[in-house]
Amino acid sequence: MALYCGIDLHSNNSYVAVLDDDDRVVGRGRVPNHLEAVLQALEPHRSALCGVVVESTYNWYWLVDGLMDAGYRLHLANPAAIQRYKGLKYSDDGTDAAWLAHLLRLGLLPEGHIYPKETLRGHSSAPLGFASVSTSRSRPLPRPTLPTAREWRSCWRRPGS
C-alpha cells in the first residue's frame, strides 16, 4: 500500500497528514517544529511513503534538508500555484496537509525546485550574499535629486509656443 504525506508548516509547529491510495487518512497530528519530532511522526509509515510534500514557506529549509538527509523523497509545494477545491465547507491545518498529500498522489502538485543546500544556502544566512554588497560601502549612497516644478514645465512646452 502506497502512502503520501503532506506537511503544513508553520513558524512553531507543523501538521502532518498521511494518506493511502484511497485518500483515507492513516496518520495525522500536530508536531512541534523539531526535526526529531517530525521524523518520529513519519517513522511508522516510512517504508510505504512514496513522497513527502512540504509547503514552501519562509522557513522550509531546515525541514526539507533534515528529511532529505534522513532518506525521504521530498517535494516542495508552490502555494501560489495551488488551487483549493471549491466545495470545501471549512479549511484548517489538517485539511491543508491532506490536500498537499492528495495533490501528490494524483500527480497534480505544483512544485518548486529544491536547490542543494551548498548551492545557495552555503554558510551565510544572507540570501545570495546581498548583505555583504549593501554593507560594503563606507558611506551611504547620495539621494537622487528630483527636478523642480519649473524645470519640469520647461521640458513640456506646447508645440508652436
N, C-alpha and C positions, 0 to 999 in steps of 0.2 A: 504494500500500500504506500503510495507516494504522499508526502506531506509537504505543505507550503507554509512558510512563516512570514508574517508581516509585523513590523515593529513601528509603532507610533512613538517617535522620540520627542521628549520634552526636555526642559532645562534640568530638572532634578529627578525625573522618573521616566519610565517607558512602559508602554502597554504592548505585550506580546500576545499574538494570536496565531495558533497553528491550526490549519485546515487540512482535511483529507481531500481525496479526488471528488467527493460529492458535496463539497463545501460545508461539511459538518465540522464544527469546532471540536478539536480533540485536546486542545490545551489553550489556556488563556490566563492572563493575570498581569497586574501592575508590579513592576520591579524597580528598585532604585537604580539610578544610573551609575552602577559599578559593574565593570566587566565580569567579575566573578558571579554576580547575581544574575546577569543575563545568560552567561554560559550555563549556570545551574538550571535556569528555566528551560533552556533548549536541550540539555543533555538527555532527557528521557526520549526525545524524538530524533536524536542526532542521526541514527543510521537510515532513517526513512526520509529525511529532509532533502528535497530537490533544490531548494533555494531559500534564502532569507532576504526579504526586502526591508530596507531601511529608508525612511523618508529623508530626503535631502534638506536638512535644516541647517542652521548656522553651526551646529555642534556635532555633526555626524562623524567626523574624522576618527575620534577615539574608538567609537563602537565598530565602525567598518574595519579599521586596522586590527582591532582585537579579535573580531570574529574571523577575519581572513587568516590571521596568524594561527587561530585555533582550527583551521581547515574547513570552515563553512564556505559555501558558494554564495557570494553576496551580489545583490542587485541594489542599485541606488535609484530610488524613485524620484522623478521630477514632479514635484507637487503642482507646479504651474500648468503642467500639461494633463493632469489627471482630472477627469470629469466625474462627478458624483452621480450615482443612479438617482434619477429624478423622483422615483416613487418612495424614497425613504421617508418615514414619518419622523424619525429622530436620528441624530448622529452623536456619537460620543467617541472616546478614545478606542473602545473595543470594536466598534463598527468601522472606524478608520483603519485600524490594524488588520481587521479581517478583509476589508476592501482591498488593501495592498496585496494580501496573500491571494485573494481571488483573481486580481488582475494578473499576477504572476502565473497562476495556474492556467489561465486562459491564453497566456502569451500576448496580452494586451498592455503590459506595463510600459509606460513611457519612462525610459531610463536615462540617467545621467552617467557620464563616464567617471570611473574611479581611477584617478591618476595614482601611480605608485607614490608612496609617502616620500621617497627620496627625491622624486622629480620636482614637485612644487612645494612640499611642506618640510623641506630639509630641517635645519636646526633653528631657523628663525621663526618666530611667531608672527612676523610681519608678512602679509601676503605679497609674494613676488619681490620682496626687498624694497618696496616703495618707501618704507620708513627711512631707510638709510639714504635715499636720494633726497627726501624732503628735509632731513635734519643735517645734511652735509654742508649746508650753506651757513656761513657765519653771520650774515646779515639777511633780514627779510627782503623779499623782492619788492621793488617800488610799486606803488599803486598806480594803475594807469590813469591818465588824466583824460577826462571827457571834454569834448568841445563845448563851448558856451552856447547859449541860445543865439547870440549874434553871429557866431561862426557857422552854426547850422543854417541860419537864414541866408547867409551869403552864398552858401553852396546851392541853395534851391531858388534860383531866380526864375521867374516866369519867362517863357520864350517871348522874345520881342521887347523885353523891358530893359 
